[in-house]
């Protein structure tokens, strides 16, 4: 069983906290640019193994590329993939490709992001790794994000994603 999700990275970093001397406003430099990129992550909930992809846009074509990557990573497996009902996921072409790749799609309930453990990885990534620091180049932001996710051990992935919690909704 796998869980998958995507997030949008923006050139402007998420702002979480800042400090400055008393009475002086904090200075946070931002470029004002609006570049974006999509990151896809799929987690094997039993092992913590990950499949990561980046794309210029979050759309059906990039999701289908991610599905192909999932199939290459878990070759020969019967895959059950839990994901939300985002339009790239529910598109007829995406569902047809998933069926052709022998990937069974299971839809999480609407408006329940807490059921997808990948959401907790995004929260960690944006709240601890990417926040409060404008990088000189947007490509550095993407590389920092991917490096942080790839450097996690399988156990760390399962811990950060909440899979090892006693409250995780899906028995592993």
Buried (B, 14 or more C-beta within 10 A) or exposed (E): BBBBBBBEBBBBBBEEEEEEEEEEEEEEEEEEEEBBBBBBBBBBBEEBBBBBBBBEEBBBBBBBBBBBBBBEBBEEEEBEBBBBEBEBBBBEEBEEBBEEBEBEBEEBEEEEBEBBBBBBBBBBBBEEBBBEEBBEEBEEBBEBBBEBBEEBEBEEBBBBBBBBEEEBEEEE
